[in-house]
Amino acid sequence: QDPGLDRAIHCVLGRMKPQGQLIEKYQKVIGYSDIDLNGHLNNSKYIDFIMDCLSLDEHRRFQVQSLEVSFVSESLAGDTLTMYEDRSRIEDHVLYIEGVNQTKNQVSFRSQLLLSPTIKNEGLGI
């Protein structure tokens, strides 16, 4: 790589893989509002699906410090995605989530979240 080129990100990304057991969280059938003009799952929807793996209470208790997503294979309208999670590193505030396209029987995406406890603001009743 040309040393004169700026990088979009200033870190080296590793290969994401589960460290513990993957447990099914939920399934989602990809509908019309989930797709882009080419009929593929819109990239922003992957983030929605990942964030839905956290409970409302977890969203109140934690904030996402970073989110890394590796897109492995396309998903189309009508496909069913199953979200799996590995919480074996949750005490280190790391959550691994993988989406498997059941229709095609292949991994659609892999992701890893780094969480941090939310700072409670007593004055706002949060």
BALOBA-1460 file (C-alpha; in Angstrom, 3 decimals):
// residues 126
<rec num="1" residu="q" x="0.000" y="0.000" z="0.000"/>
<rec num="2" residu="d" x="1.184" y="3.520" z="-0.822"/>
<rec num="3" residu="p" x="2.359" y="5.147" z="2.456"/>
<rec num="4" residu="g" x="1.095" y="8.491" z="1.153"/>
<rec num="5" residu="l" x="-2.537" y="7.338" z="1.111"/>
<rec num="6" residu="d" x="-4.794" y="8.147" z="4.028"/>
<rec num="7" residu="r" x="-6.793" y="5.307" z="5.501"/>
<rec num="8" residu="a" x="-10.482" y="5.606" z="6.270"/>
<rec num="9" residu="i" x="-9.830" y="3.976" z="9.646"/>
<rec num="10" residu="h" x="-6.633" y="3.944" z="11.620"/>
<rec num="11" residu="c" x="-6.699" y="0.436" z="12.990"/>
<rec num="12" residu="v" x="-6.184" y="-3.075" z="11.737"/>
<rec num="13" residu="l" x="-9.336" y="-5.152" z="11.794"/>
<rec num="14" residu="g" x="-9.052" y="-8.772" z="12.840"/>
<rec num="15" residu="r" x="-11.123" y="-11.742" z="11.824"/>
<rec num="16" residu="m" x="-14.224" y="-11.956" z="13.954"/>
<rec num="17" residu="k" x="-15.239" y="-15.321" z="15.292"/>
<rec num="18" residu="p" x="-17.135" y="-16.557" z="18.320"/>
<rec num="19" residu="q" x="-15.111" y="-17.408" z="21.408"/>
<rec num="20" residu="g" x="-17.878" y="-19.431" z="23.056"/>
<rec num="21" residu="q" x="-21.153" y="-21.080" z="22.187"/>
<rec num="22" residu="l" x="-23.513" y="-19.399" z="19.744"/>
<rec num="23" residu="i" x="-27.063" y="-19.196" z="21.045"/>
<rec num="24" residu="e" x="-30.048" y="-18.347" z="18.857"/>
<rec num="25" residu="k" x="-31.502" y="-14.933" z="19.735"/>
<rec num="26" residu="y" x="-34.265" y="-14.394" z="17.157"/>
<rec num="27" residu="q" x="-35.282" y="-14.770" z="13.502"/>
<rec num="28" residu="k" x="-36.197" y="-12.070" z="11.009"/>
<rec num="29" residu="v" x="-37.835" y="-12.483" z="7.609"/>
<rec num="30" residu="i" x="-36.492" y="-9.774" z="5.313"/>
<rec num="31" residu="g" x="-39.377" y="-7.656" z="4.067"/>
<rec num="32" residu="y" x="-39.888" y="-4.859" z="1.577"/>
<rec num="33" residu="s" x="-38.868" y="-2.085" z="3.990"/>
<rec num="34" residu="d" x="-35.565" y="-3.892" z="4.669"/>
<rec num="35" residu="i" x="-34.246" y="-3.902" z="1.092"/>
<rec num="36" residu="d" x="-32.442" y="-1.414" z="-1.151"/>
<rec num="37" residu="l" x="-33.203" y="-0.627" z="-4.810"/>
<rec num="38" residu="n" x="-31.353" y="-3.782" z="-5.903"/>
<rec num="39" residu="g" x="-33.475" y="-6.039" z="-3.682"/>
<rec num="40" residu="h" x="-30.624" y="-6.697" z="-1.226"/>
<rec num="41" residu="l" x="-30.812" y="-6.199" z="2.522"/>
<rec num="42" residu="n" x="-29.967" y="-2.532" z="3.145"/>
<rec num="43" residu="n" x="-26.667" y="-2.119" z="5.028"/>
<rec num="44" residu="s" x="-28.300" y="0.022" z="7.721"/>
<rec num="45" residu="k" x="-30.739" y="-2.801" z="8.529"/>
<rec num="46" residu="y" x="-27.870" y="-5.064" z="9.611"/>
<rec num="47" residu="i" x="-27.188" y="-2.560" z="12.396"/>
<rec num="48" residu="d" x="-30.868" y="-2.568" z="13.395"/>
<rec num="49" residu="f" x="-30.853" y="-6.377" z="13.567"/>
<rec num="50" residu="i" x="-27.652" y="-6.354" z="15.635"/>
<rec num="51" residu="m" x="-28.984" y="-3.743" z="18.046"/>
<rec num="52" residu="d" x="-32.205" y="-5.740" z="18.490"/>
<rec num="53" residu="c" x="-30.117" y="-8.509" z="20.049"/>
<rec num="54" residu="l" x="-29.754" y="-6.319" z="23.138"/>
<rec num="55" residu="s" x="-32.720" y="-6.026" z="25.490"/>
<rec num="56" residu="l" x="-34.224" y="-2.619" z="26.300"/>
<rec num="57" residu="d" x="-32.684" y="-2.869" z="29.766"/>
<rec num="58" residu="e" x="-29.257" y="-3.524" z="28.228"/>
<rec num="59" residu="h" x="-29.686" y="-0.476" z="25.987"/>
<rec num="60" residu="r" x="-30.349" y="1.570" z="29.125"/>
<rec num="61" residu="r" x="-27.365" y="0.119" z="31.006"/>
<rec num="62" residu="f" x="-24.792" y="0.125" z="28.194"/>
<rec num="63" residu="q" x="-23.703" y="2.267" z="25.307"/>
<rec num="64" residu="v" x="-21.968" y="0.990" z="22.207"/>
<rec num="65" residu="q" x="-18.337" y="2.101" z="22.109"/>
<rec num="66" residu="s" x="-17.660" y="0.418" z="18.776"/>
<rec num="67" residu="l" x="-19.410" y="-1.840" z="16.317"/>
<rec num="68" residu="e" x="-17.599" y="-3.882" z="13.705"/>
<rec num="69" residu="v" x="-19.480" y="-5.705" z="10.938"/>
<rec num="70" residu="s" x="-18.140" y="-8.100" z="8.338"/>
<rec num="71" residu="f" x="-20.527" y="-8.689" z="5.440"/>
<rec num="72" residu="v" x="-20.104" y="-12.276" z="4.259"/>
<rec num="73" residu="s" x="-22.944" y="-12.986" z="1.828"/>
<rec num="74" residu="e" x="-25.971" y="-11.173" z="0.477"/>
<rec num="75" residu="s" x="-29.481" y="-11.505" z="1.814"/>
<rec num="76" residu="l" x="-32.594" y="-10.814" z="-0.243"/>
<rec num="77" residu="a" x="-36.257" y="-10.044" z="0.364"/>
<rec num="78" residu="g" x="-38.033" y="-13.150" z="1.623"/>
<rec num="79" residu="d" x="-34.882" y="-14.692" z="3.119"/>
<rec num="80" residu="t" x="-34.947" y="-15.594" z="6.806"/>
<rec num="81" residu="l" x="-32.030" y="-14.465" z="8.959"/>
<rec num="82" residu="t" x="-31.357" y="-16.043" z="12.327"/>
<rec num="83" residu="m" x="-29.363" y="-13.930" z="14.764"/>
<rec num="84" residu="y" x="-26.998" y="-15.841" z="17.036"/>
<rec num="85" residu="e" x="-24.984" y="-14.364" z="19.877"/>
<rec num="86" residu="d" x="-21.937" y="-15.328" z="21.890"/>
<rec num="87" residu="r" x="-21.996" y="-13.735" z="25.352"/>
<rec num="88" residu="s" x="-18.937" y="-15.576" z="26.668"/>
<rec num="89" residu="r" x="-17.005" y="-12.272" z="26.832"/>
<rec num="90" residu="i" x="-19.848" y="-10.082" z="28.103"/>
<rec num="91" residu="e" x="-17.994" y="-9.445" z="31.397"/>
<rec num="92" residu="d" x="-15.314" y="-7.789" z="29.243"/>
<rec num="93" residu="h" x="-18.158" y="-5.849" z="27.564"/>
<rec num="94" residu="v" x="-17.694" y="-7.686" z="24.262"/>
<rec num="95" residu="l" x="-20.675" y="-9.165" z="22.426"/>
<rec num="96" residu="y" x="-20.352" y="-11.227" z="19.236"/>
<rec num="97" residu="i" x="-23.390" y="-11.499" z="16.935"/>
<rec num="98" residu="e" x="-23.702" y="-13.557" z="13.770"/>
<rec num="99" residu="g" x="-26.528" y="-13.556" z="11.249"/>
<rec num="100" residu="v" x="-27.169" y="-16.782" z="9.348"/>
<rec num="101" residu="n" x="-29.297" y="-16.791" z="6.222"/>
<rec num="102" residu="q" x="-31.502" y="-19.861" z="6.735"/>
<rec num="103" residu="t" x="-32.811" y="-19.687" z="3.179"/>
<rec num="104" residu="k" x="-29.308" y="-20.095" z="1.743"/>
<rec num="105" residu="n" x="-27.838" y="-21.948" z="4.744"/>
<rec num="106" residu="q" x="-24.841" y="-19.619" z="5.007"/>
<rec num="107" residu="v" x="-23.474" y="-16.865" z="7.226"/>
<rec num="108" residu="s" x="-24.682" y="-13.443" z="6.099"/>
<rec num="109" residu="f" x="-22.685" y="-11.279" z="8.529"/>
<rec num="110" residu="r" x="-20.467" y="-11.351" z="11.612"/>
<rec num="111" residu="s" x="-20.291" y="-8.520" z="14.107"/>
<rec num="112" residu="q" x="-18.699" y="-7.565" z="17.368"/>
<rec num="113" residu="l" x="-19.785" y="-4.858" z="19.786"/>
<rec num="114" residu="l" x="-17.695" y="-3.223" z="22.462"/>
<rec num="115" residu="l" x="-19.986" y="-1.927" z="25.197"/>
<rec num="116" residu="s" x="-19.429" y="0.388" z="28.135"/>
<rec num="117" residu="p" x="-21.669" y="1.097" z="31.132"/>
<rec num="118" residu="t" x="-23.909" y="4.109" z="30.670"/>
<rec num="119" residu="i" x="-23.214" y="6.981" z="33.014"/>
<rec num="120" residu="k" x="-26.346" y="7.504" z="35.055"/>
<rec num="121" residu="n" x="-27.585" y="11.055" z="35.297"/>
<rec num="122" residu="e" x="-29.669" y="11.164" z="38.488"/>
<rec num="123" residu="g" x="-30.918" y="14.691" z="37.738"/>
<rec num="124" residu="l" x="-32.667" y="13.506" z="34.592"/>
<rec num="125" residu="g" x="-34.070" y="10.357" z="36.151"/>
<rec num="126" residu="i" x="-32.244" y="8.144" z="33.700"/>
